[in-house]
Amino acid sequence: MAAKLDPKLKYDQALEQLQEIVNLLERKEINIDDLAGKVKQAKLLVDFCREKLDSTEEEINKIISPNEGEEKPF
């Protein structure tokens, strides 16, 4: 069964969940039986955050330069 993220997940929540997993890994508090699942969850969260950052950057670029490539009227 593939793990999925909550469709209502926000960037800040994903980042917080990812930080919790990283903290568990750093403190070596993850049971070996749960390790693969936590790594898969972390990968999903990293991918989600990257996508969110990329789409936000794209949206901001459109706002800043909505007519890039077009001639500006005088």
Secondary structure, 3 states (H helix, E strand, C coil): CCCCCCCCCCHHHHHHHHHHHHHHHHCCCCCHHHHHHHHHHHHHHHHHHHHHHHHHHHHHHHHHCCCCCCCCCC
